[in-house]
Structure formats: structure tokens, C-alpha cells
Amino acid sequence: MASQRVSDMTLEELNQIIDRAVDRRLQGLVKPQDIRTTAELLAYMDRHRIVPPPGSKSAREMLREDRDA
């Protein structure tokens, strides 16, 4: 691209510059921060799952109590 000033650029040249700038910004957002396998993620979720104590009310029961109160 030979032109340096925006006023001298064609619409296509300006669009290319904008596209490159947006792509550079998006690259910083989509970099994977966690490179675990699906099996590792599922195992992690199993280990950190919330397990209610035995005999506690189910979510359905609690919702019904709230609705009927």
C-alpha cells in the first residue's frame, strides 16, 4: 500500500487496515489460557463438584417450598 494518509486511501485499503487492527486485537482475546484435555477437564469437574449432604432437599423441593410459601 503506497498511500500513507487516510484521505488518499481507497475504501478497500482502509477496510484492510481496519480488518488487520481488529484481528490483532481479537488475537489477544482468543489465546487459550487452559490447554487441558477434555478428559482432564471432566475429571477436574468431578473432583470439584458440589455434593449435597445425604437427606438434604432437592432443588425441586426447595423451589416448590418457595413457590408455595
Buried (B, 14 or more C-beta within 10 A) or exposed (E): EEEEEEEEBEEEBEEEEEEEEEEEEEEEEEEEEEEEEEEEEEEEEEEEEEEEEEEEEEEEEEEEEEEEE
